[in-house]
Amino acid sequence: MFEKAAVILYYAITPTHMGAGDGVGVVDAPIQREIMTGYPVLYGSGLKGAIRHDLSREWKDQRPRDLTLIFGPESKESSEHAGAVSFSDANIVLFPVKSMEKGFVYVTSPLSLARLARLIEVSNGDADWGIEAPDDSEAFVASGSSVLEVALEDDGVKKVSLEYFEFNLKGSEELLKATTWIAEHINAYDVDGFFAKKLREDIVLISEKNFGFFVNNHTSVEPHVKIDPKTGTAEGSALFYVENLPPETLLAGLVMASRVRSPEAQDKDASWVLDQLSDEIDKEIVQFGGDATYGRGLMQVGVVELDLKES
């Protein structure tokens, strides 16, 4: 039984490929997606494995016992005791989309923000925003956003362009609460607070239908090819296409901890487990998924320990 939970944020610094096996369409290697929405997701088993691998490089010689206590023994000794930490699937919160007014903006949806609010509440925090859902012709930004200032106006209605679509633009006080929370908890590797300001101002809330279109049709798809040195052409069937989450994508999930389950370390409770993880990975860069040799999969991880409400 898990006793403590924290929100964990995954912010893509480079394109990220958490694979879902072979594709059946044009894309040979698609990313992981939810079955019911088609939205990108990072499965918890892959997240746990990547974070364990990242920590094992530093802990292998200095803290091998702690690695086993927290994540569990290697498979051949897995019957000794279970690990004391679990990672939920990470659902998408923000997705970058090209915009004529701001270079790119982060789009989100009512479902994405509601899921983030639920994670915050599960972690004993307060997510006191109530998000109004825009219709398919509308886009909401936080009140005071610079997007409102640079947006073109047509017949008294401000417009924002997202890729080749145009939406009627409105300001939202409720959205400001959500964008402020997000901006406050993604702050590492941020030169002069540029991204904190962009996150606060350039998050655009669109309808679920429109959000689904962007996350299904505007991911990064890259060709990979091996060249035959004799012919100068693709070697055999070596040309294939790999889908990636684009950089600047944000996903969120839970990290949950229990008391250490090894009989030899019953004094280490859930707070100790969560503290060890947070001290090591909070605001750090971790590599997830495939194509590591191409610089893919670098994500900034943020562990948000809340415990703000009265229990």
N, C-alpha and C positions, 0 to 999 in steps of 0.2 A: 504494500500500500504506500503510495507516494504521499509525503507529508508537506513538501514545499514545492512551489512552482514559480517560475519567472518567465516573463516574455523574452524571447530571443529573436533578434532582428538579423536579417541577412541582406546586406546591400552589395549588389554586384559592382565590382570595380572593373572587371573585364568580362567579355562574353562568357557565359557559363553553360556547360552541357552536362546535365544530369540525365543520362540516357534512359530510354524506355524500350530498348531492343530495336529490332529491325522494323522499318516503316513499310507501309503498303502503298504509299503514293510516291510523289516526286522526291520527298525527303527520305533518304535512306536511314538516317539515324535521328529520329525525333526526340524531343525532350519529354519529360514526365508531365502528364496532365491528369486532372481529375476526371473521373468517368462521367459525373453528372453535369458538370459545367463546361468542361473542355479547357478550363483555366490552367495555366502552368502551376505546378506544385513541386516541392522537393520532399521526397519520401523520408520519413524519420530514420529508417534503417541506414540509408546512405549518409545522412547528416551525422549520425552517431559514429559511423565508421570513419568518416573523414576527420571528425574532431578527435577521435581516439588516435588516429594515425598522426595527426598534427602534434598532439601532446606527447605521443610516444617518442618522438625525436628528442625532446628535451627531458622526458622523465625516464627513458629507458635505463640509463645508468644511475641517475640521481634518485629517482622516486619510483622504481618499478612496482613496489608494493602498493603505493597509492593508485597507480594506474589500474591494477587488478581490483582493488577494493571498490573503486568508483565504477569502472566499466565492466567488471566481471573477468573471470579467468579466460585464457585462450580456449579455443574450442575443445582441445583434447582434455582439458581439466574443467570444462564448463559445469560438470555435475557437482562441483565442490560448493559453489554458492552463486547466486545471481548477482548481477551488477546493481548499483544503487542509483543509477541515473537513466532517464529515458528522454528521448526527443520526439515530439509529435511531428507530423507532417507540417511543412511550412507553406502557408497559403499566400498568394500574391496580394500585395497591398497597393503598390505603385508600379506603373509601367510607363517607360519613356516614349513619347510620341513627338514627331517633328511638328513644330509650330512656326509659322512665319513671324509671329510677333516676338518670340523669346528663344529662338533656336530649337529648343525642345521644352516640353512641359511634362509633368508627371500626371498621367490620368489614373483615376480610381473610380470605384463604383460604390453604390450603397451597400451591397453585400460585402465587399472587401473591407470597408470601414466598420461595418457591424461585426465582422469576424475579429478584427483587431480589437474593437471595444470589448468583445467577449473574452479574448485572451487576457486583457488588462484586468477585467473583473475576476476571472479565475485566479489570477496572480495576486488578488487582494488589493488591487488598485482601483482608481476611479476613472471611468471613461464617461464623462457626463455630457457627451455630445449626442444630439438627436439629429440625424441627417435626413433632410427632405430629398426625395428622389426626383431628379430632373426628368422631363420628358425627352423624347428622342431628338428634339430640335434644340435642346438647351444644354448649357454647360455652366456649372457654378464654380466660382473661385472664392477664396476667403476675402472677407471685407477688408478693404485697404490694399489688396493685391496690386502690384504694379502691372499685372496683365490688364486690369481695367483701364489703366492710364494709357497703355500703348495700343489698345484694341481700336480697330476701325469702327466707325459708326455709320449706320445706314438707316435713314428715316427715324432717327432718335434711338435706335436699338444698337447696342454694342455687339460686335461680332468677334469671334476667335476662330482661327483656322487650326485644324488638327489634320495633318497630312493634306489630303485634297478635299476635306469636308469643312463646312463652316457652320458654327453654332451660335445661337443667341446667348450672350454672356450676362450673368447675374452675379452679384456679390452675396455672400452668405456668412452671417455671424456664427452659426453653428459649425460650419466647415472650418472657420478660423480656430476653433478649439482643437479640432482634430489635427490640423496642419501644425499648430504650435506644439502639440505633444510629440508628433513625429520629428519635427525639427530639433527639439530639445534632446532627443535621445539618439540622434545620429550626428555625432560631432567630432569624430576622430579624423585625422588626415584632411582637415578642412582649412584651406589657406584663407586667412582673413574672414572666416565665417561665410564664405561664398555659398556653399551648399546649404548651410542652415537657413540663410536668407532665401535661397531659391526654393527650398522645401516649404518654407512658411508661405511663400507668395505664389509659387508656380504649380501647385497641385490643382488639377482641374477635375471636378466631379462630373461624370457623364452617366447616361442611363446604362442599365445592365446590358441591353442589346448592343449598344455602341462599344462598351468596354469589351464585350465578348468578341466583337469584330476585330478590334485592334490586337488583343492578345493572341488571337488565332491566325492573324494574317500579317503581322508586322514584327515577328521575331526575326532574328538574324539567321540566314541560311547561307552556309559557306561551302564552296566546292573544295574537295580534297582530291589530290591526284598524285600518282607516282609516275614519273617520266622514264620511259625506256631510253637509256643513253644512246642506243644504236639508231632508233627510229625517230627520237625526239617527240614522240606522241605518248598518250596514256598507255601504261603497261597493262595489258589484259583488261580486266574490269576494275581497274584501280581508281576510276573516277566515281566519287560518291559525294553525297550532299549531307551535311551535318547541320542540325538546327541548334541554335543557342538562345538562351535568354540574353537580351542586350544589356550592356553596362547601364548602370543607374536604375536597375530594377530593384524593388524592395519587396521582400517576403517576410512573414512573421509566423512564429510557432511558439511552442512551449518547451522549456526544459524542466523536467520534474525530478525531484530527488527524494529518496527515502533514507532511513538509517542504514548504515553499512551492514550487509547481510553475512559477512564472514564471522564465524564464531570467535575469531581472535581479535576482532576490532569492534565490539558492540558499543564501545564508548563514543564512536564517531557517528553523530546524528546527521539528519538531513541538512541542517544549516552548514555543517562542516563540508559536506559533499558539494553543496551549491557554491560555497565560498571558494573552494579549491578550483572549481571550474571557472567561476567568474574572474578570479584573480589572474588566470592564465589566458583566457580567450576574449574577455570583454575588450572591445575596441581594437581587436587584433585582426590581421588578414589571414584567412584560412583558405586553402585550395580545396574545392569541391568538384567532383565529377571528372570527366575525361579531358584529354588533350592538354594535360599539364605542361608538356614540353612546348606547346605553342603559347604558353602564358594564359591559357583559358582557366576559368573557374575560380578566379581570385575574388573573394567576398569578404567584406568587413562584417564581423560578427559583433553584435551588441547584446549583452545580457542585462536586462532591465529588471532589477529586484525592487519591487514596489512596497508591499506591506504598509500601505498608507491608511487603510480603513481599520476601524475598530473590529476586532474579531468577536 
